[in-house]
Amino acid sequence: MNSKTKLIVGIIAFVLFLGIAYTAYSSLSENYGPTQDPVAQGQDKPDAQSGDPAAQEEKKTEAPNFTVYGTDGTEHRLSDFRGKPVVLNFWASWCPPCREEMPHFNEVYAQYKDDVTFLMVDLVDGQRETEESGQAFVDKEGYDFPIYLDKNHQAASVYGVSTIPTTLFIDGEGYIVTGYRGPLKKSTLETILKDMLKQ
């Protein structure tokens, strides 16, 4: 193959790559658009006619347990953090909406870290997202919150996470309070955490 043929093949491959990249970006933009869609209301609003606390208790949804890993390889289970409210956020460094909300999480983490556990779970698949790429992103941006690794998306599967970012709020007893798909604003995070800490 002469150099002219190689150049033509290279240009065709590059154009195909751009087409695939554009298609993927368009698809991701639709799936990961900047919305704040509620995904789970673990505790339904109590029936106005019923003052029965036992009936209201039955409507709570227990957060499924899972295992993730610290950056040092230590295993952590959701149940290990019971006793404090938990913010469970699924993200990846390649995801633009995830990157958009991270500064808000960092600010709220600094304010609430003594009273609330932040599980910032990086969806590591070993290809598109690696342990190194997630850590490099957090280090570069100077974020203080600890990150946890969901290798092969095991924890995300437990929660049926199909789009990121997805954030769930879990009370100190281990029940889901609410959840959102899409990047969250700082005001939304603060409002939910204040309400959880009042309970």
C-alpha positions as a Markdown table, in Angstrom:
| # | Residue | x | y | z |
|---|---|---|---|---|
| 1 | Met | 0.0 | 0.0 | 0.0 |
| 2 | Asn | 1.6 | 3.3 | -1.1 |
| 3 | Ser | 1.5 | 6.5 | 1.0 |
| 4 | Lys | -1.3 | 8.1 | -1.1 |
| 5 | Thr | -3.6 | 5.1 | -0.4 |
| 6 | Lys | -2.7 | 5.1 | 3.2 |
| 7 | Leu | -3.6 | 8.8 | 3.4 |
| 8 | Ile | -7.0 | 8.2 | 1.8 |
| 9 | Val | -7.7 | 5.2 | 4.0 |
| 10 | Gly | -6.7 | 7.3 | 7.0 |
| 11 | Ile | -9.0 | 10.2 | 6.0 |
| 12 | Ile | -11.9 | 7.8 | 5.5 |
| 13 | Ala | -11.3 | 6.2 | 8.9 |
| 14 | Phe | -11.2 | 9.6 | 10.5 |
| 15 | Val | -14.4 | 10.7 | 8.9 |
| 16 | Leu | -16.1 | 7.5 | 10.0 |
| 17 | Phe | -14.8 | 8.1 | 13.5 |
| 18 | Leu | -16.2 | 11.6 | 13.5 |
| 19 | Gly | -19.6 | 10.3 | 12.4 |
| 20 | Ile | -19.7 | 7.7 | 15.1 |
| 21 | Ala | -18.6 | 10.2 | 17.7 |
| 22 | Tyr | -21.3 | 12.6 | 16.7 |
| 23 | Thr | -24.0 | 9.9 | 16.8 |
| 24 | Ala | -22.8 | 8.8 | 20.2 |
| 25 | Tyr | -22.7 | 12.3 | 21.5 |
| 26 | Ser | -26.2 | 13.0 | 20.2 |
| 27 | Ser | -27.5 | 9.9 | 21.9 |
| 28 | Leu | -25.7 | 10.7 | 25.2 |
| 29 | Ser | -27.1 | 14.2 | 25.1 |
| 30 | Glu | -30.6 | 12.9 | 24.8 |
| 31 | Asn | -30.1 | 10.3 | 27.6 |
| 32 | Tyr | -28.0 | 12.5 | 29.9 |
| 33 | Gly | -29.7 | 15.9 | 29.3 |
| 34 | Pro | -29.7 | 18.6 | 32.0 |
| 35 | Thr | -32.9 | 17.6 | 33.8 |
| 36 | Gln | -33.7 | 17.0 | 37.4 |
| 37 | Asp | -36.2 | 14.2 | 37.0 |
| 38 | Pro | -37.3 | 12.5 | 40.1 |
| 39 | Val | -36.6 | 8.8 | 39.9 |
| 40 | Ala | -37.7 | 7.3 | 43.2 |
| 41 | Gln | -40.0 | 8.5 | 45.9 |
| 42 | Gly | -39.2 | 5.9 | 48.5 |
| 43 | Gln | -41.6 | 7.3 | 51.0 |
| 44 | Asp | -45.0 | 8.1 | 49.6 |
| 45 | Lys | -46.9 | 11.0 | 51.1 |
| 46 | Pro | -49.0 | 9.8 | 54.0 |
| 47 | Asp | -52.7 | 9.4 | 53.3 |
| 48 | Ala | -54.4 | 12.5 | 54.7 |
| 49 | Gln | -57.3 | 10.3 | 56.1 |
| 50 | Ser | -54.9 | 7.9 | 57.9 |
| 51 | Gly | -53.0 | 8.9 | 60.9 |
| 52 | Asp | -51.7 | 5.4 | 61.4 |
| 53 | Pro | -47.9 | 5.5 | 61.7 |
| 54 | Ala | -47.6 | 1.8 | 61.0 |
| 55 | Ala | -49.4 | 2.2 | 57.7 |
| 56 | Gln | -47.1 | 5.1 | 56.7 |
| 57 | Glu | -44.1 | 3.0 | 57.7 |
| 58 | Glu | -45.1 | 0.2 | 55.3 |
| 59 | Lys | -44.8 | 2.7 | 52.4 |
| 60 | Lys | -41.1 | 3.2 | 52.9 |
| 61 | Thr | -38.7 | 1.5 | 50.4 |
| 62 | Glu | -35.5 | 0.0 | 51.9 |
| 63 | Ala | -32.4 | 0.9 | 49.9 |
| 64 | Pro | -30.9 | -2.3 | 48.5 |
| 65 | Asn | -27.5 | -3.1 | 49.8 |
| 66 | Phe | -24.4 | -3.2 | 47.6 |
| 67 | Thr | -20.6 | -3.3 | 47.7 |
| 68 | Val | -18.3 | -0.7 | 46.2 |
| 69 | Tyr | -14.6 | -0.2 | 46.7 |
| 70 | Gly | -12.5 | 2.7 | 48.1 |
| 71 | Thr | -9.6 | 3.9 | 46.0 |
| 72 | Asp | -7.4 | 1.9 | 48.3 |
| 73 | Gly | -9.2 | -1.3 | 47.4 |
| 74 | Thr | -11.2 | -1.5 | 50.7 |
| 75 | Glu | -14.7 | -2.9 | 50.4 |
| 76 | His | -17.6 | -0.8 | 51.6 |
| 77 | Arg | -21.2 | -1.8 | 51.9 |
| 78 | Leu | -24.1 | 0.7 | 51.9 |
| 79 | Ser | -25.2 | -0.9 | 55.2 |
| 80 | Asp | -21.9 | 0.2 | 56.8 |
| 81 | Phe | -23.1 | 3.8 | 56.7 |
| 82 | Arg | -26.4 | 3.3 | 58.4 |
| 83 | Gly | -27.2 | 5.9 | 61.1 |
| 84 | Lys | -26.5 | 8.9 | 59.0 |
| 85 | Pro | -28.3 | 10.1 | 55.9 |
| 86 | Val | -26.6 | 9.1 | 52.6 |
| 87 | Val | -26.3 | 10.9 | 49.3 |
| 88 | Leu | -25.6 | 8.2 | 46.7 |
| 89 | Asn | -24.4 | 9.6 | 43.4 |
| 90 | Phe | -23.6 | 7.6 | 40.3 |
| 91 | Trp | -21.2 | 9.4 | 37.9 |
| 92 | Ala | -18.3 | 9.0 | 35.5 |
| 93 | Ser | -15.6 | 11.5 | 34.5 |
| 94 | Trp | -16.5 | 11.3 | 30.7 |
| 95 | Cys | -20.1 | 12.4 | 31.4 |
| 96 | Pro | -20.7 | 16.2 | 30.8 |
| 97 | Pro | -23.8 | 16.5 | 33.1 |
| 98 | Cys | -21.8 | 14.7 | 35.9 |
| 99 | Arg | -19.0 | 17.2 | 35.5 |
| 100 | Glu | -21.5 | 20.0 | 35.6 |
| 101 | Glu | -22.9 | 19.0 | 39.0 |
| 102 | Met | -19.6 | 18.1 | 40.7 |
| 103 | Pro | -18.8 | 21.6 | 42.0 |
| 104 | His | -22.2 | 21.7 | 43.8 |
| 105 | Phe | -21.5 | 18.3 | 45.4 |
| 106 | Asn | -18.1 | 19.5 | 46.6 |
| 107 | Glu | -19.5 | 22.6 | 48.2 |
| 108 | Val | -22.4 | 20.8 | 49.9 |
| 109 | Tyr | -20.0 | 18.0 | 51.0 |
| 110 | Ala | -17.8 | 20.6 | 52.7 |
| 111 | Gln | -20.8 | 21.9 | 54.5 |
| 112 | Tyr | -22.6 | 18.7 | 55.5 |
| 113 | Lys | -19.8 | 16.0 | 55.7 |
| 114 | Asp | -20.0 | 15.7 | 59.5 |
| 115 | Asp | -23.8 | 14.9 | 59.4 |
| 116 | Val | -24.2 | 13.2 | 56.0 |
| 117 | Thr | -22.4 | 10.4 | 54.2 |
| 118 | Phe | -21.5 | 11.2 | 50.5 |
| 119 | Leu | -21.1 | 8.1 | 48.4 |
| 120 | Met | -19.8 | 9.5 | 45.1 |
| 121 | Val | -19.7 | 6.2 | 43.1 |
| 122 | Asp | -17.6 | 6.2 | 39.9 |
| 123 | Leu | -19.0 | 3.7 | 37.4 |
| 124 | Val | -15.8 | 2.0 | 36.4 |
| 125 | Asp | -15.9 | -0.4 | 33.5 |
| 126 | Gly | -12.2 | -0.6 | 32.8 |
| 127 | Gln | -12.6 | 0.8 | 29.3 |
| 128 | Arg | -14.5 | 4.0 | 29.0 |
| 129 | Glu | -14.0 | 4.8 | 32.7 |
| 130 | Thr | -11.0 | 3.5 | 34.6 |
| 131 | Glu | -10.0 | 3.9 | 38.2 |
| 132 | Glu | -7.2 | 6.2 | 37.0 |
| 133 | Ser | -9.4 | 8.4 | 34.8 |
| 134 | Gly | -11.9 | 9.0 | 37.6 |
| 135 | Gln | -9.2 | 9.8 | 40.2 |
| 136 | Ala | -7.4 | 12.0 | 37.8 |
| 137 | Phe | -10.5 | 14.0 | 37.2 |
| 138 | Val | -11.2 | 14.5 | 40.9 |
| 139 | Asp | -7.6 | 15.4 | 41.6 |
| 140 | Lys | -7.4 | 17.9 | 38.7 |
| 141 | Glu | -10.6 | 19.7 | 39.9 |
| 142 | Gly | -9.5 | 19.6 | 43.5 |
| 143 | Tyr | -12.6 | 18.0 | 44.9 |
| 144 | Asp | -12.5 | 16.9 | 48.5 |
| 145 | Phe | -15.2 | 14.3 | 48.7 |
| 146 | Pro | -14.0 | 10.6 | 48.7 |
| 147 | Ile | -14.8 | 8.5 | 45.6 |
| 148 | Tyr | -15.9 | 4.9 | 45.6 |
| 149 | Leu | -15.6 | 2.5 | 42.7 |
| 150 | Asp | -18.4 | 0.5 | 41.2 |
| 151 | Lys | -16.5 | -2.0 | 39.2 |
| 152 | Asn | -18.5 | -3.4 | 36.3 |
| 153 | His | -21.5 | -1.3 | 37.4 |
| 154 | Gln | -22.6 | -3.9 | 40.0 |
| 155 | Ala | -24.1 | -1.3 | 42.4 |
| 156 | Ala | -25.7 | 0.6 | 39.5 |
| 157 | Ser | -27.4 | -2.6 | 38.4 |
| 158 | Val | -28.9 | -3.1 | 41.8 |
| 159 | Tyr | -30.6 | 0.3 | 41.5 |
| 160 | Gly | -31.4 | 0.0 | 37.8 |
| 161 | Val | -29.3 | 3.1 | 36.9 |
| 162 | Ser | -29.6 | 3.6 | 33.1 |
| 163 | Thr | -28.5 | 7.2 | 32.9 |
| 164 | Ile | -26.0 | 9.3 | 34.7 |
| 165 | Pro | -25.8 | 11.3 | 36.8 |
| 166 | Thr | -28.3 | 9.6 | 39.1 |
| 167 | Thr | -28.6 | 10.6 | 42.7 |
| 168 | Leu | -30.5 | 8.9 | 45.5 |
| 169 | Phe | -31.1 | 10.2 | 49.0 |
| 170 | Ile | -31.3 | 7.6 | 51.8 |
| 171 | Asp | -32.3 | 8.3 | 55.3 |
| 172 | Gly | -30.3 | 7.2 | 58.4 |
| 173 | Glu | -32.5 | 4.1 | 58.8 |
| 174 | Gly | -31.7 | 2.9 | 55.3 |
| 175 | Tyr | -34.8 | 4.0 | 53.4 |
| 176 | Ile | -34.9 | 5.8 | 50.1 |
| 177 | Val | -36.3 | 9.3 | 50.5 |
| 178 | Thr | -36.1 | 10.5 | 46.9 |
| 179 | Gly | -33.9 | 10.4 | 43.8 |
| 180 | Tyr | -33.1 | 12.3 | 40.6 |
| 181 | Arg | -31.7 | 11.7 | 37.1 |
| 182 | Gly | -29.7 | 14.5 | 35.7 |
| 183 | Pro | -27.4 | 17.1 | 37.2 |
| 184 | Leu | -28.5 | 18.7 | 40.5 |
| 185 | Lys | -28.3 | 22.3 | 41.5 |
| 186 | Lys | -26.7 | 23.2 | 44.8 |
| 187 | Ser | -30.1 | 24.6 | 46.0 |
| 188 | Thr | -31.8 | 21.3 | 45.4 |
| 189 | Leu | -29.1 | 19.4 | 47.2 |
| 190 | Glu | -29.3 | 21.8 | 50.2 |
| 191 | Thr | -33.1 | 21.7 | 50.4 |
| 192 | Ile | -33.2 | 17.9 | 50.4 |
| 193 | Leu | -30.4 | 17.5 | 53.0 |
| 194 | Lys | -32.0 | 20.1 | 55.3 |
| 195 | Asp | -35.3 | 18.3 | 55.2 |
| 196 | Met | -33.6 | 14.9 | 55.8 |
| 197 | Leu | -31.6 | 16.3 | 58.8 |
| 198 | Lys | -34.8 | 17.6 | 60.4 |
| 199 | Gln | -36.4 | 14.2 | 60.5 |
